[in-house]
């Protein structure tokens, strides 16, 4: 049995890929701890509920919820880091994400046989650990240095992030990417062998999904953690006036007051009553909520490059829930459609009329819509399921652990302190 530490950038409930990684590694007999940060009381409760039946632990290395003593200091450090970079070009860990130094201290305390990082801040932690002889893995959930919109690139240390990526790609044996397109692009860019591809898929569901109602208006569905600009919704609102038949549009995610104002200006005239906003829900409830719809929209953009190359959670969750899929023609989403072409339609990114035509084709042809739904469920069960992908992940982990356990002995881990006397959120001790 090996000790494995997985480092994420925030709440556990917003990180489905590390959850599945922890499940698989714990089921394989390893002692697994996930560490991240807390900043939202509502999400803390979801974290606790999610962990109730897990065989691994979660540790909040940083707790900066409102009212916590960490909050002001953490935000101040981040603000100072941004100003130092802007005016002097100084690069500090706080520039990459909240709690980088806390995560590094935690990793040294745990002294895991393998520490796997999943965020920009984690890249810095991983590099420091490798310099000290620790075995490190990296999961490119996003291509971090290539995941910024043009408006944000001027204020982010993309060259530094790229240096950290290169160091981990050359020094880690456990390296994952969410698509073949991204793995090949990263390999070509850094002149390394491609990372191992593990899709953002989900376990085969046995949940009874709600039956379709043949007499109701067909429902389009889109979801993300955040409802706002730069996520493809502009394309949807451009397409709606071109539709000749009514549909309902259901958006799920967190929509801030500022983004509510933006959204109100985006919705075309006459469509306000057809657009419905839903809050995020716990992970276990999401497949049922998605299945209440008919067509899933995966409207990713071709810029930044990371968005073009990845395959997001939403596309695979549409397949799992049995929705027909309409997706923009990004490199990552083409990869899925090549393997399952009958699930729906690919449309050119930025072409609202093409999106409208794809929607109408399914809305006006019930048999075609039903065939796409059936193909989606089949693809989720036969090709794009976690039961298949976790085998690839475990093989990569075992190879890295073989190297780690054959190397120098790690010091025994210390018991991780319980910050602010938080009730442990695991049914066992962390160390």
C-alpha positions, 0 to 999 in steps of 0.5 A: 500500500502506498501513500498518495496525496492529491492536491487541488485548487479549491473545494472537492465538490467542484473537482470531479476528476480528482474525486474519481482519481481518489476513488480508483486509487483507494479501491486499488488499496492505496492510502489516499488523501486529497487536499484543497481549500475552502472558501464557501460555506455552502460548498463545504457542506457539499464536500462533507456530504460527498465524503460520507461514504468515501474510503479516502480523506479530504483535508482543507489546507486553507480555510478562508471562508467569510469569518475565518482568520485566514480570509483577509491575509490570503486575499491580501497576499494575492493582491500584493502578488498581482501588484508585484508582478504588474509593476516589478515582474516579481513572481511569487507562489501567491500569483498562481493561486490561493494557498500554494505555500500551505499546500507545499507544507502539507505535502512535506508533512504527509511525505507521500510516495506519490503527490499528484497536482491538479492546478497552477499553484500545484505546478509550483508545489510539484516542482519544489517537491521534485527538487527535494526528491519526492515523486510527483505526478501532474494532471493537465486538467487544463493546459494551464499556460494556454488556458487564459482568454486574451484579456487576461494574458497580460496580467498572468505569468504565462511564461513562468507557468510554462516553465513549471509545466516543462519541469513536471513533464520532464520529471514526472512519470505520472502525467495525464491529459484529458484528450488525445488532442491536448496530449499530442499538442503538449508533447509537440510544444515541450518536445516530450513524450505525450501524457497518458490520456484519461477522458473526463468520463463518469461511471456507468449509471444505474440511476433510473432517468426521468422518462421523456414527455412527448407533448412538452416543449423540447429543452436545451441544456447547458451547464458550468460552474459559472454562467457568464461571458467567454463560455459559448453562451454568446453563440447560443443567444446568437442562434435563438432568433433563427429558430422557427420552433419554440424551445426551452433553454435551461442554464445551470450554474452560478450567476453573479449579479454582474453576470445577471446584468450581462445575461439580461443584455444577451438574451434576444428580444422575445426569448426572456420567458424561454430562458431558465436559470438553475443553481448548481446541485450536488454531484450525485443529483446532477445526472438526474437534472441533466436527464430532464432535458433533450439536447446538451450544448457543449459550446466550447471556444477555439481560443484559448488553445486549452479550450480548443484541445480539451473535452469538458465534463459537460459533454460526457455528462450529456452522454451519460444522461442520454441527451443528444449533443450539439457541440462546437467543432473544437479539436477535442470535441471532434475527437469524441465525435469521430468515435461516436458520430451518431450522438448529434451534431458538430457545428462551427464555433462562432456560427450562430446560424449553423447552431440554429440549423443543428437545433432545428434538425433535431427538434423537427425530426423526433426520430433523429433526436431519439436516435441521437439520444440512444447513441449517446447512452450507448457511447457512455456505456460502451466507450466513454465510461470511467470503468474503462478509463480508470484502468489506464489511470491505475496503470500509470499510477502503478508505474510511477509508484514502482519507481517511487517505492524503489527509491529512497525511503521517505520519513514517516508522515506526521499527523496533519493538524486539524485547523480551527478544530474542524470536525474530521471529514473522513471515517479514518485518520488522515495519516 
